[in-house]
Amino acid sequence: MTEGTTSDVAVPSVEARSGQARELRLQGLTWRPQGRDEPTLDGLDLTIPAGQRVLLAGPSGAGKSTVLRALAGLLDPEAGDLDGDQPIPERPGERGLLLQNPVHAIVAATVGRDTAFGPENAALPADEIRERVTAALDAARVDVDASRDPLRTSGGQQQRIALAGALALHPGALLLDEPTSMLDLDTADRVREAILAAAAGRTLVLAEHRIEPWLEHLDRIILLGPDATILADGPPATVLAAHPALREAEPGSGPVPEAELRRVPGALTVITGSSGAGKTTLLRALADEPRDARPGYVPQNPEHSFVVTTVRGELMVPLREDRDVDTPTWRERTARAEELLAAADLSHLAEANPHRLSGGEQRRLAILGALAPRPELLLLDEPTVGLDRERREAVLALLDAARAEGCTVLAATHDPHLIARADHRHELVDEPGRASHDRADAPAPQAAAGPDRMPDRTIGPVPRTGRPVAADRLNPLTLCLIGLLTAAGSFAVQSWQVGLLSLIPLVLLAPLAVRTLRGGLLRLAPILFSALTLAWTTALLGTAPPLSGEAWLLGLKEACRITVFVAPGVLALGSVDVTALGDSLGARLRLPARPVAASVSALVRTGHLGQRWGEITRVRRLRGLGGTRSLRAVAGSTLALLVDALRGAEQQALAMDARGFARATRRTWTGVPPFRAADAVGLALGVALGLLPLVLTLAL
Amino acid sequence: MTRFRTIDLLVTVAIGAAFGVAFLGYGALYSLIGPLTAAFKPAEGLLAGIWFLPAILAALIVRKPGAALLAELIAAALEMLLGGQWAWGTMISGLLQGGGVELGFALLAYRRFTLPVAMLAGVFAAALEWVYERFAYYPEMSWPFALVMLAFFLASGAVLGGVLGRAATRALAATGALDALPAGRDRALTGTERRPAAVS
């Protein structure tokens, strides 16, 4: 690694040019990504004058995302063949980039630190970072506190947080890749307003399927055909006159919302409600209901449902005949698979790897996989989200086919086109007190009592949950040192007497680090179990005669030693916050900045990754592959999680590079925790605990 | 090219984090051989190779010096911070396992990423981890049993680490998830059959 050796970080120019609208120009740009035989951009020339507002239209797969990446200067010559000119940004974050799924832009444990990420990469002074973060969160109309966990806010809020992250670097251009396509209409309206307000005085390039709401704000529409060839380019009125199909009629309103969830064979019921109302939760509960036959279940991310390596194979799951009496014979199943593939226009891909399909194809395949065993109930989570018209219609056709077979179809959605096609509509209302979701996207209650509270913009430490303990006041490095010192000291435990005596201070000090009795026991139980196992192993396989009194005393000594080795570390680590630890490792220990920052961004997403694991194992269970009970299933689930993590990493890398991470070998760490008087006490305790076994051995 | 692009870094830490999460769900693995390990602890070495997978996968996919170590450290840090029973012992294991895998690939100057090299990396990781466990966890175990344990460790490192790691990399390459990465350029890994540009 060449971390820490470059000094060419473009710090000084940040101020000089910030805030000016940028011209963007591609000249003869050809791009063939690795893994493709054909270029996705072929000699593209495109000039966007400073301050212009441009919409890129065209079907999925036309290369809109690639054009935006090129305009951002983020096509990577190491990941494909690049020819021609892509404009490289002159400073970090000169061009802000927003992705379709804002989850990928999240890099920090709090909204404030997330917004600070770009300025930190630009190595700006901490005071200026704080000012910029406040201004950016205001400008992006983020209305949650800076201390909130961005992964626990709604999609609309997340997209505005991503916008704030871009604005904090004072971009001259905003490049937006379908920024509202995953949001419900009301939320999309609010995000659009925030984007348009922020775009004032900047160049704006936007890829979007639903162009209607943007129309009045645009200067130009560029219609892309296959391989990003420009089919039309001009003022909106001219392009729309030549291509009227670009505008889509708004769908009808669909069935009336009801409080009751109707399950009618042969009918489609949509489950609607604002983000956070619990649509997905309800769907999962329905999926887990005990019943005779398995329901078909299609998760929002179709890749989570794939379990074999060919498209055709997906329709033959489960592979073994199971208990059902009327299981179709193999031949019937094959015929059904072929018929379904033909209906979804996937026959030509029957031998392809499901993960290699395009987004729209994957969505259809996931539905086919669920339909193949002829379920009585089909559950779908946002089956049309993010699809353009053609792909959405293909999905709706499959749902019609399911209805025609007498299947009960339930779909959680906020897509008005899907709602318009439904037979019944179950509207969920926000449950008050749902703490885990953010409802700031719900329309603000009009004329609420008292003035609107302005969200707190202060960047502070990551809030802790649960009862505060004394260990929380220590610097994370002190907490690490306590664990390391006691672990090292444990090797002086050479007799069971010293071992038992060394445990006493641990028991006495444990309350300083344990939040609840139950939590403490949960943390310590595995240690005690390991200690018992070690005692038994030592008594059985040790140097003394197996299972003799002498051997058991040796086992007791070992059990004490291993407890002294690990217990203080486990308890102290309970107060270590990943973000604060990363700040300390980067700023105080001067570890390479980029690996530390990347590691923190991965670790704060652990909860999110855990949810993915839960979803993957749920789908596998529902598809008859046994959750995590068999080795095969565990291996398959791990592979699926890896695919998900790798795809996410690609998007995250893009979002982070758009915020100047590529060259952030020196960066600012905004939250470096201080060393206080308490740390002296903590250090003294660590040294004392570490030396105790040695002192006891010498004294006895 | 040894410089870490952002995507290399993120893929490395993502592999570490994904295994960290998956490891938490792996209780089933240990219950499989539970009766065996209760009676004869060295048998646990048979599963040792599983823990080297983040390092081996990161090395095979990112193909840069340091990737294996970083991925293994992330997986270990995750386990440690979530309250794993070995606390700082986990980090030491991560350091040694990641370091062992690095050693295997470094011997061939990070130029070859084939099955034998992956197995060699697994063997190195196993050897280092065994030395540490012998010293820190089983100092009182008699030598004959400790050597049986070493044999289990080495075999597991080669098979569950090397062979499985290589197989997983192939499976990932087939999904297209490695297309933007160094491993995606390896025709031996991805095969030559390609889909034309996706159109749906």
Interface residues (C-beta under 8 A of the other chain):
Chain A: M1 T2 E3 P33 Q34 G35 R36 D37 E38 T40 S60 G61 D76 E78 A79 G80 P226 D227 T309 L349 A352 N353 H355 R356 L357 S358 G359 G360 E361 R364 R391 A394 G483 L484 A487 F491 L522 R523 P526 I527 F529 S530 T533 L534 W536 T537 T538 L540 L541 G542 T543 L554 K557 E558 I562 F565 V566 A567 P568 G569 V570 L573 G574 V576 V578 R594 P595 A598 S599 S601 A602 L603 R605 T606 L609 G610 W613 T617 T628 R629 S630 L631 V634 S637 T638 L639 L641 L642 V643 D644 A645 L646 R647 G648 A649 E650 Q652 A653 M656 D657 F661 A662
Chain B: M1 T2 R3 F4 R5 T6 I7 L9 L10 V11 T12 V13 A14 I15 G16 A17 A18 F19 G20 V21 A22 L24 G25 Y26 A28 L29 L32 A38 F40 K41 P42 L57 K64 P65 G66 L70 L73 I74 A77 L78 M80 L81 L82 G83 G84 Q85 W86 A87 W88 G89 A136 Y137 Y138 P139 E140 M141 S142 F145 A168 A171 L172 A174 T175 G176 A177 L178 D179 A180 L181 G184 R185 T190 R194 R195 P196 A197 A198 V199 S200
